[in-house]
Amino acid sequence: MTTQTVEAGYPPLSLLEKAAKVLVAFQSAQPRLTLTEVVERSGLARSSAHRILDQLVQLRWLEREGRDYRLGMGMLELGALAAHHNRLRRAALPHLYALHESTGHLVHLTVLDGAEVVYLERIGGADDSGVPSRVGGRQPAHCTAAGKAILAFSDTSVVEQVIRHGLRPRTPRTITHPESLRGELAMVRERGVAFDREEVYRGVSCVAAPLRGAGRAVASISVCGNGTHRELERIAPAVLACTRSVWQSMFGPGRHTKAPATRTQTAPAVPAPGVPQPVMDNMVSWLRFSQWM
């Protein structure tokens, strides 16, 4: 007979729910737990708890020393990344609202994750429902203005990773050839902004600027809307001004974005979240990167 109990009328726990119970067991002042203690706190069967603990150790979410388990570097990396994203969102939010009010169009705050961009914030009104985006949603980086703005100021290896992932077409206007994308990113570096002219969705155009100091882009801010491609050049200066305001809100007036660079050399890359790396590499990249200190 196991220690796990299933209430009548409730289905058995899923693997994800069991893993969550194991992790929650470590939410105490005691940093180390044995298998027996995890079983007692989680209510799981000993065999299930042991199997999940081993899997979490392999994922680096937990570490094992002898008979004891503790939270691992993988969890610390995720926590540090979430803290940076929350700080970025808090600093950007009033400026995103101001940009929405001044342009009348949908505004996004976006970060890069592998070959995709993730929307951290979406500011718009009822008229923007035609743009199918949501907070937490993802889109391919190679065909979005937000993605191209970040890629243009990323390390070459990050761009090549996106290319290896595949430049799949979304519309007839999507860039699908590696050399065309590299040329497009070079133009973004020269003008400081990126454009999406119906490359993801028909009838939807965007302009984006990277959020950066003297190094690589850590995020981007974009303005999108239905049929706005004729207004992109007019809106671009406002998007650039918004990124500078957000950067100054985070780091002060002395850490402003420099003028667009014409050279192709870019700043060191930060490993994409979720990609296995040597212990602490990802965390140290975030915590020691001077623009985030």
Salt bridges, closest charged atoms under 4 A:
ASP54 OD2 - HIS50 ND1 3.50
GLU63 OE1 - ARG70 NE 3.17
GLU65 OE1 - ARG32 NH1 2.72
GLU65 OE2 - ARG70 NH2 3.04
GLU77 OE2 - ARG60 NH2 2.63
ASP113 OD2 - ARG138 NH2 2.75
GLU116 OE1 - ARG138 NH1 3.09
GLU121 OE1 - ARG89 NE 2.67
GLU160 OE1 - ARG182 NH2 2.95
GLU179 OE2 - ARG182 NH1 2.56
GLU184 OE2 - LYS148 NZ 3.34
GLU184 OE2 - ARG191 NH2 3.57
GLU199 OE2 - LYS148 NZ 2.90
GLU231 OE1 - HIS105 NE2 3.35
GLU231 OE1 - ARG234 NH2 2.63
